[in-house]
Structures are given as structure tokens and as C-alpha cells.
Amino acid sequence: MSLPGGARASRDSILSKIRASLGATPNDPARLAAAEKRLMAKPRAAAPQRVAASGTDLVARFTEELQRQLATVVATAGAGDIPAVIAGYLRANNQPLRLRHGNDPYISSLDFAGIPDFETLKGRAAPDDSTGLSAAFAGIAETGTMALTSGADNPVTLGFLPDTHIIVVPRSRIVATYEDAFALLRQERGPTPMPRTLNLISGPSRTADIGGRIVIGAHGPRRLLAIVTGDL
């Protein structure tokens, strides 16, 4: 965004005074090199003690934080258990045995054939979809948050249109902090483009009115089920 002439002159004057007080000059090679070195080093902030303490069970912390935010968390040994968990959850909440998911390979491999009358659809969420199923890129123990990358594997609409959102979280990808999740994303993406969005989900949609009354489902799902799986 360009600044009007007067504002630009004021900014340049302020920056000039700061440089003079520091004994710096524009385009100083030593200062530029120091700034570039700091950016490349990617210094990390200290992690909160609740996840940094020695012996911390990150999966237990993740589960506890997520449950505090009105989500349901179920642990499973692997893919074979997930369809029954999902069916049981939908029945318990009087929801249709029907869901939609994207092209994620793990989600697509789940076998619902043994559950009578269970319907699965693939692609972006439609207005009449009651349940969306996604795979988390990572879980963040610090706040009980799931990081979901956008794309055909996990369309963003699955987490916003349906009243129920179910997210599969690999136990091996539950990390301590947001910085850990971002570092993992950079490491795995390498030179390939980053996703258009990285959605951070910590529970069902909720907001509060001016009187402080909590409203569930105002901007998204009313229900959130996180399935922590062990075989990824």
C-alpha cells in the first residue's frame, strides 16, 4: 500500500532519526547480514511449561485441552476401528448415517461397508450435508488444536457447512506447540507451495452475545468429534 506524500515524508523522517540514534546507515551491509541471519535461523519462542515440562504426555494434554472446549475425543488403535466409532457417535447424537469427505488417502481407505445403511460421499460439502469428515495435518497439545491444510484432500467446506465435523488426528503427529506444527509443515512441504489456508480448529463453533451467553454453532459445526488414531 503506497502512502500519501505527507505521510511518506513523516515516515522517512522518523526512520531517519531512529537510524541516526543507532548510528546506522541505509543499506548497511553488516546490519542487513545480521537481519538475514536472524530470519534464516528461525529463533523459537519458549514453549509453555504445560507442554515443555519433562515427561509431559502430549496426547493426554491434547485430549484434555480439546475436551475443555466442548469437543468429544475418542482414541482408536487404527483405521479398522474408526467406522464403528463414527457410526456410534452419529447414532448417539441422532444424526443420519451419512458423511462427506475429501480425497485424503487414509480417510478414503476407511471401510464403512460393514455398517448397514451407512452412506459416504466425496468432495466439497453441500448445503444439505449433515457430517463432514477430515484428516488433521497435526494436533497441537498446547491448546488442544487441530491443524487442517486446505485442498482437494480435505476441502475447507467440510469443517464449516455441516452441523457435525469429525476429524481424524494421527497420534504420531500430535506436537507440543504451534511453532512445532508450522516447522513440520515447512519441513514436509519443502519447495512445494504451501496450502492456501491452514485452519486451526479447537472445538465446535461458538460465540458469545453481549450478555456473555455462549451460542454453539453460530458460524460452523455444533458438534466436533476428534478421533486420535495410532496407525499413522
Beta strands, then each sheet from edge to edge (+ up, - down):
strand 1: 72-76
strand 2: 98-101
strand 3: 119-122
strand 4: 131-135
strand 5: 138-140
strand 6: 145-149
strand 7: 164-170
strand 8: 174-175
strand 9: 198-201
strand 10: 206-208
strand 11: 214-216
strand 12: 223-229
sheet 1: 1+ 12+ 7+ 4+ 2+ 3+
sheet 2: 8+ 5+ 6- 9+
sheet 3: 10+ 11-
end
